[in-house]
Amino acid sequence: MRNAIILLLAAALIFGCTGGTQGGTPGTNVPQIPGTGGTPPAEACTPSYSFSELQAGTLSETAKVVATVTCADGKTLSLNVDGAEAASVSVNGNATQPLNIEFYPKKVGTLKVTIESGGETLYSRDWSVNSLGSEDISGLDYDGASFKEWRAMAMDVQNPISPDRVKVYMKRIAAKSQKGTEIVVDIRKDDSGNPGDIVASVNRPINATTMTDNWINFDFDTPPALSAGKYWVVVRIEQSENVNLVSDVVNVHYVGDRLADPNTYTRQMLLEVDMVNGVASETSWQPLSYDRTYSIVLTKK
């Protein structure tokens, strides 16, 4: 009897160690999955996207949308403005990652911004873009511009643009003006912090203005191609008749602070006038007496 019990215990030990693995590794008891060689199937990775808010833009200034992507390895995101591609980024890896998509507007108004990948539209927004310069017309302050006093304001162009219009908030100071008098608006290069060489210029007769303040448009026949950099808009008067007797003047609106020091982006030139023949000679550009911002903008229709 004692020998029979010992034999049963030995058999139990042998079969317990070798009989329960069903072909697996001894002692692991891992079930086999048919057709996989023992490896569980990988989980599916579905692309997902989210996007930051799109802020209002300004002509030529860099804008940005941040795309947060997951499981999009190898995909390309293309950002379009009014149907034209403005920027693209490629995704490298499936881990969740933020991607900066930087672009800039070449015109002004309400534009359509979309982001697409592989023909699928992932993002669509209306984008409001403002002109470059100051559209502030609050207050009643103004500076006169004539054939003997010129006004200028600087614009910082961040990216290449071709503006087709300058707008100036202004009015005429007198009800009657000489027929030969014209308002001239120049776009000029920067020359050590002052207006330099003329890039483009447009003339309008002085009677294009009224006796009340209005936005007056100065449209270029051929829009100038401006690369990134600093430019100046200069407002001046060309007068061909009786300049030694009569000085036609327009008023250019500004917003200012009489207690603040002059800024670096507005200038004036007071010309020297020969009262015998009426010829005005250029002098040098000077800062204004206090902080002022003229109501002048560059725009693209």
C-alpha positions in Angstrom: 0.0 0.0 0.0 2.8 2.4 0.9 4.5 1.7 -2.4 1.3 2.4 -4.4 0.9 5.8 -2.8 4.6 6.7 -3.6 4.0 5.7 -7.3 0.9 7.9 -7.6 2.7 10.9 -6.2 5.6 10.5 -8.6 3.2 10.2 -11.5 1.3 13.4 -10.5 4.6 15.3 -10.3 5.7 14.2 -13.7 2.4 14.9 -15.5 2.0 18.3 -13.7 5.3 19.5 -15.0 5.0 18.3 -18.6 1.4 17.7 -19.5 -0.3 21.1 -19.2 1.7 23.3 -21.6 0.0 22.3 -24.9 3.2 22.9 -26.9 4.1 26.2 -25.0 7.2 27.0 -23.0 7.3 24.9 -19.9 6.1 26.8 -16.9 4.6 29.8 -18.9 1.1 28.5 -19.7 0.8 31.2 -22.6 -2.0 30.2 -25.0 -1.1 30.0 -28.7 -3.0 32.2 -31.2 -3.5 30.4 -34.5 -1.6 32.0 -37.4 0.3 34.6 -35.2 3.2 32.6 -33.9 2.2 33.6 -30.4 2.2 37.5 -31.0 -1.0 39.4 -30.1 -2.4 41.6 -33.0 -1.3 45.3 -32.9 -3.9 48.0 -32.2 -5.1 50.1 -35.2 -3.7 53.7 -35.3 -6.3 56.2 -36.5 -5.1 59.7 -37.4 -6.5 62.5 -35.3 -6.1 66.3 -35.7 -6.9 69.4 -33.7 -6.1 73.1 -34.5 -5.5 76.3 -32.7 -7.7 79.4 -33.2 -6.8 81.6 -36.2 -6.4 85.2 -35.1 -7.2 88.2 -37.4 -4.3 89.0 -39.8 -2.5 92.0 -41.2 -1.3 92.4 -44.7 2.3 90.9 -45.1 2.5 89.9 -41.4 3.2 86.2 -40.5 0.3 84.2 -39.0 0.3 80.8 -37.5 -1.9 77.8 -36.9 -0.8 75.0 -34.6 -1.9 71.6 -35.7 -1.8 68.8 -33.0 -1.6 65.5 -34.8 -1.6 61.8 -33.7 -1.1 58.7 -35.8 -0.3 60.6 -39.0 3.2 59.5 -39.8 4.1 60.3 -43.5 1.1 62.6 -44.1 1.4 66.2 -45.4 -0.8 69.0 -44.2 -1.3 71.7 -46.8 -2.7 75.1 -45.8 -4.5 77.1 -48.5 -5.6 80.7 -48.6 -8.5 81.3 -51.0 -7.6 78.0 -52.7 -3.9 78.8 -53.2 -1.4 76.8 -51.2 0.4 79.1 -48.7 2.3 76.6 -46.5 2.7 72.9 -45.9 4.2 70.6 -43.2 5.0 66.9 -43.1 4.3 64.6 -40.2 7.2 62.4 -38.9 6.1 59.7 -36.5 2.8 58.6 -34.9 3.3 60.1 -31.5 1.1 63.1 -30.6 3.0 66.3 -31.7 2.3 70.0 -32.4 3.2 71.3 -35.8 3.5 75.1 -36.5 2.0 76.1 -39.9 3.2 79.6 -40.6 1.9 81.7 -43.6 1.0 85.3 -44.4 -1.8 87.2 -46.3 -1.1 88.8 -49.6 -4.4 90.7 -49.7 -7.0 92.3 -47.5 -10.5 91.3 -46.6 -12.3 88.1 -45.6 -10.3 85.2 -46.9 -10.9 81.4 -46.7 -8.3 79.3 -45.0 -8.4 75.5 -45.3 -6.0 72.7 -44.2 -6.1 69.5 -46.3 -4.4 66.2 -46.2 -4.7 63.5 -49.0 -7.7 65.3 -50.5 -9.5 65.5 -47.2 -10.4 68.9 -45.7 -9.5 68.9 -42.0 -10.0 72.6 -41.2 -11.9 75.5 -42.7 -12.2 79.1 -41.4 -13.0 82.6 -42.6 -10.0 84.8 -42.0 -10.2 88.6 -41.5 -7.2 90.4 -42.8 -6.5 94.1 -42.2 -4.5 96.7 -44.1 -0.9 97.5 -43.1 -0.7 100.8 -41.2 -3.1 102.7 -39.0 -6.9 102.9 -39.6 -7.5 104.8 -36.4 -9.5 107.9 -37.2 -10.5 108.9 -33.7 -10.1 112.5 -32.6 -9.8 115.7 -34.7 -6.0 116.2 -35.0 -4.3 116.7 -38.3 -1.1 118.0 -40.0 -1.0 120.0 -43.1 0.7 118.8 -46.2 1.6 121.2 -49.0 4.3 121.8 -51.7 6.5 123.2 -48.9 5.8 120.7 -46.1 5.8 116.9 -46.6 4.5 114.2 -44.2 5.8 110.6 -44.0 5.0 107.4 -42.0 7.0 104.2 -42.0 5.6 100.7 -42.6 7.3 97.4 -41.7 6.7 94.8 -44.4 7.3 91.3 -43.0 6.9 89.3 -46.1 6.8 90.1 -49.9 3.6 91.8 -51.1 2.4 93.9 -54.0 0.0 96.5 -52.6 -2.2 98.2 -55.2 -3.5 101.1 -53.1 -2.5 103.6 -50.4 -5.4 105.1 -48.4 -5.0 108.4 -46.5 -7.6 109.8 -44.2 -7.6 113.5 -45.2 -9.5 116.6 -46.3 -8.9 119.7 -48.3 -8.4 122.9 -46.3 -9.9 125.4 -48.8 -13.0 125.4 -50.9 -11.2 126.7 -54.0 -7.9 125.2 -55.2 -5.7 125.8 -58.3 -6.4 123.4 -61.2 -2.8 122.4 -61.5 -2.4 121.3 -57.9 -2.0 117.5 -57.3 -1.6 115.4 -54.2 1.3 113.0 -54.6 1.7 109.8 -52.6 5.1 108.0 -52.7 6.3 104.6 -51.4 9.9 105.0 -50.6 12.8 102.8 -49.4 14.2 103.4 -46.0 17.5 105.3 -45.8 18.9 105.2 -42.3 15.6 105.8 -40.6 14.3 108.3 -43.1 12.4 108.2 -46.5 14.8 107.4 -49.3 14.5 106.5 -53.0 11.0 106.4 -54.5 9.7 102.8 -55.3 6.3 103.9 -56.6 4.3 107.1 -56.9 0.7 108.1 -57.7 -0.9 111.5 -58.3 -4.5 112.7 -57.7 -5.9 116.2 -58.3 -6.4 118.1 -55.1 -10.2 118.2 -55.7 -10.3 114.5 -55.2 -10.5 115.4 -51.5 -13.5 117.2 -49.9 -13.9 119.7 -47.1 -14.6 116.9 -44.6 -12.4 114.0 -43.6 -12.6 110.9 -45.9 -10.5 108.0 -46.9 -8.9 109.0 -50.2 -7.6 106.1 -52.4 -4.4 106.4 -54.3 -4.3 103.4 -56.7 -1.1 102.3 -58.5 -1.3 101.5 -62.2 1.3 98.8 -61.6 1.4 97.6 -58.0 5.0 97.7 -56.6 6.7 94.5 -55.6 7.8 95.1 -52.0 10.2 92.6 -50.4 10.5 92.3 -46.6 11.8 95.5 -45.1 10.9 99.1 -44.0 9.2 101.5 -46.3 7.8 105.0 -46.1 4.6 106.5 -47.4 5.1 110.2 -48.2 2.3 112.6 -48.7 3.2 115.9 -50.6 1.7 118.5 -52.9 2.8 119.4 -56.4 1.7 122.9 -57.4 2.4 124.5 -60.7 0.6 127.8 -60.6 1.2 130.9 -58.5 3.1 128.9 -55.9 4.7 132.0 -54.4 1.3 133.5 -53.8 -1.0 130.6 -52.9 -0.2 127.4 -51.1 -2.8 124.6 -51.5 -3.0 122.5 -48.4 -4.5 119.2 -47.4 -4.9 118.0 -43.9 -3.7 114.5 -43.0 -5.4 113.0 -39.9 -3.4 111.6 -37.0 -3.8 110.2 -33.5 -1.2 111.5 -31.1 0.0 112.1 -27.6 1.3 115.6 -27.0 3.1 114.6 -23.8 5.0 111.7 -25.4 8.4 112.0 -27.2 8.5 111.8 -31.0 8.5 108.3 -32.4 10.8 106.8 -35.0 8.2 106.0 -37.7 6.8 109.5 -38.6 8.8 112.3 -40.2 8.3 115.7 -41.8 10.3 117.8 -44.3 10.0 121.6 -44.4 11.2 122.7 -47.8 13.0 126.0 -48.6 10.9 128.2 -50.9 12.2 130.9 -53.3 9.4 133.4 -53.1 10.5 135.0 -56.4 10.0 132.0 -58.6 8.1 129.7 -56.2 10.6 126.9 -56.4 10.8 124.6 -53.3 14.1 122.9 -52.5 14.3 119.8 -50.4 16.0 120.0 -47.1 16.2 117.1 -44.7 13.7 114.8 -42.9 13.0 115.7 -39.3 11.2 114.0 -36.4 7.9 115.5 -35.3 7.6 117.6 -32.2 5.7 114.8 -30.3 4.3 111.3 -30.8 1.9 111.0 -33.8 0.6 108.2 -36.0 -0.9 109.2 -39.3 -4.1 107.5 -40.6 -2.4 105.9 -43.6 -2.5 102.3 -44.8 -1.1 100.1 -47.5 -3.7 97.7 -48.9 -4.3 95.0 -51.5 -7.8 94.6 -52.9 
